[in-house]
Amino acid sequence: MVFSKTLSLKKSRFTEFFVRENILDERGFEEWIFCPGMLFNAPDKWWGDKGKRETLHEGLDLCFYSDRSGGIHRLDKKTKIPVFYEGMVVGIIKDFLAKSVIIEHSLSHGDNTKFCTIYGHTVPHHDLCVGRILKEGDIIGTLADSHEPKVNMFPQLHISIGWTSKAISYNKLDWDTIGTPDTLTLLDPLNVMDGRYGLRNPQL
């Protein structure tokens, strides 16, 4: 069922918007670069002591990308964040670095469930609020300045996606409940995200 729901989603133009809005084409953006710990359902951290996570990773962390010459670049706190699809802001909640923005999209699977995307570790625009209607590719804010040299943590965008439960209450949704049976059935963002990607371990 979950697999068929993933197949029913159209590919997002997220990377296209991301590259355009952040003028990454001037650096010759080639592809996203992921360490294993950045991927969906990863059991390990990719920062700090690189130990075990308390729970499997709920999404995907974007931090590095390569250019056409093979150089590796990091995102920074000025990085603008576009949304995957048109939709409505249904929540702005705290996360362990900054704020997460939850957007419900006008996509359904015929069973009264809705599709949501979550953008973590962000500084939302001051006028972004619950109820705001967004177009595909609209900018919701920038990355939080999470640079911590002692734990090798850099500004990063966490993305989670999933189908809601039928009885979801957005005002009770937080990072302790995301992914539980009465909130969201989480999916791998790479299944709907455009753009190329590679796996390696950049020097942190």
Buried (B, 14 or more C-beta within 10 A) or exposed (E): EEEEBBEEBEEBBBBEBBBBBBEBEEBEBBBBBBBEBBBBEBEBBBBEEEEEBEEEBBBBBBBBBBBEEEEEBBBEBEBBBBBBBBBBBBBBBEBEBBBBBBBBBEBBBEEEBBBBBBBBBBBBBEEBEEEBEBEBBBBBBBBBBBBEEEEBBBBBBBBBBBBBBEEBEBEEBBBEEBBEEEBBBBBBBBEBBEBEBEEEEBEB
